[in-house]
């Protein structure tokens, strides 16, 4: 870890700005609201699978398609 601190201290101001911007973008993108919305979507999918499995004990059903990379894709999902 000491090496990381040393690297940060020797970093140019331009690189510091670039890295700070990348970090801010990531924090904005992966915030608690999106995390909570993703948890609710996952729980809803799990409940749906359980309902289907209990209605069809043989297990003959199709799985819903996976969502892209765990990211929310529509503005409506962001408002959950």
MIDOSE-1310 file (N, C-alpha, C; in nm, 2 decimals, decimal comma, always signed):
residues 80
xxxx	+0,08/-0,12/+0,00/+0,00/+0,00/+0,00/+0,09/+0,13/+0,00; +0,20/+0,12/+0,06/+0,29/+0,23/+0,06/+0,33/+0,27/-0,08; +0,34/+0,17/-0,16/+0,38/+0,20/-0,30/+0,27/+0,27/-0,37; +0,14/+0,24/-0,34/+0,03/+0,32/-0,40/+0,03/+0,46/-0,36
xxxx	+0,06/+0,48/-0,23/+0,06/+0,62/-0,18/+0,18/+0,70/-0,25; +0,29/+0,64/-0,26/+0,40/+0,70/-0,33/+0,37/+0,73/-0,47; +0,30/+0,64/-0,54/+0,26/+0,67/-0,68/+0,17/+0,79/-0,69; +0,07/+0,79/-0,59/-0,02/+0,90/-0,59/+0,05/+1,04/-0,57
xxxx	+0,15/+1,04/-0,48/+0,22/+1,16/-0,45/+0,30/+1,21/-0,57; +0,35/+1,12/-0,65/+0,43/+1,15/-0,76/+0,35/+1,18/-0,89; +0,22/+1,16/-0,88/+0,13/+1,17/-1,00/+0,12/+1,32/-1,04; +0,12/+1,34/-1,17/+0,10/+1,48/-1,22/-0,04/+1,53/-1,19
xxxx	-0,06/+1,66/-1,18/-0,19/+1,71/-1,16/-0,30/+1,67/-1,26; -0,25/+1,66/-1,39/-0,34/+1,62/-1,50/-0,39/+1,48/-1,47; -0,30/+1,39/-1,44/-0,34/+1,25/-1,41/-0,43/+1,24/-1,29; -0,40/+1,32/-1,19/-0,49/+1,33/-1,07/-0,63/+1,37/-1,11
xxxx	-0,64/+1,47/-1,19/-0,77/+1,51/-1,24/-0,85/+1,40/-1,31; -0,77/+1,34/-1,40/-0,83/+1,23/-1,48/-0,88/+1,11/-1,39; -0,80/+1,08/-1,30/-0,84/+0,97/-1,21/-0,95/+1,01/-1,12; -0,95/+1,13/-1,07/-1,06/+1,18/-0,99/-1,19/+1,18/-1,07
xxxx	-1,19/+1,22/-1,20/-1,31/+1,22/-1,28/-1,36/+1,08/-1,30; -1,27/+0,98/-1,33/-1,31/+0,84/-1,34/-1,38/+0,79/-1,22; -1,32/+0,82/-1,10/-1,38/+0,78/-0,97/-1,52/+0,84/-0,95; -1,53/+0,97/-0,98/-1,66/+1,04/-0,96/-1,77/+0,98/-1,05
xxxx	-1,73/+0,95/-1,18/-1,82/+0,88/-1,27/-1,87/+0,75/-1,22; -1,78/+0,67/-1,17/-1,81/+0,54/-1,11/-1,90/+0,55/-0,99; -1,88/+0,64/-0,90/-1,96/+0,66/-0,79/-2,10/+0,71/-0,83; -2,11/+0,79/-0,93/-2,24/+0,84/-0,97/-2,32/+0,72/-1,03
xxxx	-2,25/+0,64/-1,11/-2,31/+0,53/-1,17/-2,35/+0,42/-1,08; -2,27/+0,39/-0,98/-2,30/+0,28/-0,89/-2,34/+0,33/-0,75; -2,45/+0,39/-0,74/-2,50/+0,45/-0,62/-2,60/+0,36/-0,55; -2,64/+0,40/-0,43/-2,72/+0,31/-0,34/-2,86/+0,29/-0,41
xxxx	-2,91/+0,39/-0,48/-3,04/+0,38/-0,54/-3,04/+0,27/-0,65; -2,94/+0,27/-0,73/-2,93/+0,16/-0,83/-2,90/+0,03/-0,77; -2,83/+0,02/-0,66/-2,80/-0,11/-0,59/-2,94/-0,16/-0,54; -3,01/-0,07/-0,48/-3,14/-0,11/-0,42/-3,24/-0,15/-0,53
xxxx	-3,24/-0,08/-0,64/-3,33/-0,12/-0,75/-3,29/-0,25/-0,81; -3,16/-0,28/-0,82/-3,12/-0,41/-0,87/-3,16/-0,52/-0,77; -3,15/-0,50/-0,64/-3,19/-0,60/-0,54/-3,34/-0,63/-0,56; -3,42/-0,53/-0,58/-3,56/-0,55/-0,59/-3,59/-0,62/-0,72
xxxx	-3,52/-0,59/-0,83/-3,54/-0,67/-0,95/-3,50/-0,81/-0,94; -3,39/-0,84/-0,87/-3,35/-0,97/-0,85/-3,45/-1,05/-0,76; -3,50/-0,99/-0,66/-3,60/-1,05/-0,57/-3,73/-1,08/-0,65; -3,77/-0,99/-0,74/-3,89/-1,02/-0,82/-3,87/-1,14/-0,91
xxxx	-3,75/-1,14/-0,97/-3,72/-1,26/-1,06/-3,72/-1,39/-0,98; -3,66/-1,39/-0,86/-3,66/-1,51/-0,78/-3,80/-1,55/-0,74; -3,89/-1,45/-0,70/-4,02/-1,49/-0,67/-4,10/-1,55/-0,79; -4,07/-1,49/-0,91/-4,13/-1,54/-1,03/-4,09/-1,68/-1,06
xxxx	-3,96/-1,71/-1,04/-3,91/-1,85/-1,06/-3,98/-1,94/-0,96; -3,99/-1,90/-0,84/-4,05/-1,99/-0,74/-4,19/-2,01/-0,77; -4,27/-1,91/-0,81/-4,41/-1,94/-0,85/-4,42/-2,03/-0,97; -4,33/-2,02/-1,07/-4,33/-2,11/-1,18/-4,30/-2,25/-1,14
xxxx	-4,20/-2,26/-1,05/-4,15/-2,39/-1,01/-4,26/-2,46/-0,93; -4,33/-2,39/-0,84/-4,44/-2,45/-0,76/-4,56/-2,48/-0,85; -4,59/-2,41/-0,96/-4,70/-2,44/-1,05/-4,66/-2,56/-1,14; -4,53/-2,58/-1,16/-4,49/-2,68/-1,25/-4,38/-2,76/-1,18
xxxx	-4,41/-2,86/-1,09/-4,31/-2,93/-1,01/-4,21/-3,00/-1,09; -4,24/-3,04/-1,21/-4,15/-3,11/-1,30/-4,03/-3,03/-1,34; -4,04/-2,90/-1,32/-3,93/-2,81/-1,35/-3,92/-2,78/-1,50; -4,02/-2,80/-1,58/-4,02/-2,78/-1,72/-4,06/-2,64/-1,75
xxxx	-3,97/-2,54/-1,74/-4,00/-2,40/-1,78/-3,88/-2,34/-1,83; -3,90/-2,23/-1,90/-3,79/-2,15/-1,96/-3,75/-2,04/-1,86; -3,62/-2,02/-1,85/-3,57/-1,91/-1,76/-3,59/-1,78/-1,84; -3,61/-1,67/-1,76/-3,62/-1,54/-1,82/-3,48/-1,50/-1,87
xxxx	-3,47/-1,42/-1,97/-3,34/-1,38/-2,02/-3,26/-1,30/-1,92; -3,13/-1,32/-1,91/-3,05/-1,24/-1,82/-3,05/-1,09/-1,85; -3,03/-1,01/-1,75/-3,02/-0,87/-1,78/-2,87/-0,83/-1,80; -2,85/-0,72/-1,87/-2,71/-0,69/-1,91/-2,62/-0,64/-1,80
xxxx	-2,53/-0,71/-1,76/-2,42/-0,67/-1,67/-2,47/-0,62/-1,54; -2,58/-0,65/-1,50/-2,63/-0,60/-1,37/-2,67/-0,45/-1,37; -2,67/-0,39/-1,48/-2,70/-0,25/-1,49/-2,84/-0,23/-1,53; -2,90/-0,12/-1,48/-3,03/-0,08/-1,51/-3,03/-0,02/-1,65
xxxx	-3,14/-0,05/-1,73/-3,13/-0,01/-1,86/-3,24/+0,10/-1,90; -3,34/+0,12/-1,81/-3,44/+0,21/-1,85/-3,46/+0,31/-1,74; -3,51/+0,43/-1,77/-3,53/+0,53/-1,67/-3,64/+0,49/-1,57; -3,74/+0,41/-1,62/-3,84/+0,36/-1,53/-3,78/+0,27/-1,42
xxxx	-3,68/+0,19/-1,45/-3,62/+0,10/-1,35/-3,55/+0,18/-1,25; -3,50/+0,30/-1,28/-3,42/+0,38/-1,19/-3,51/+0,44/-1,08; -3,64/+0,45/-1,11/-3,74/+0,51/-1,02/-3,80/+0,41/-0,92; -3,75/+0,29/-0,92/-3,81/+0,18/-0,83/-3,79/+0,22/-0,69
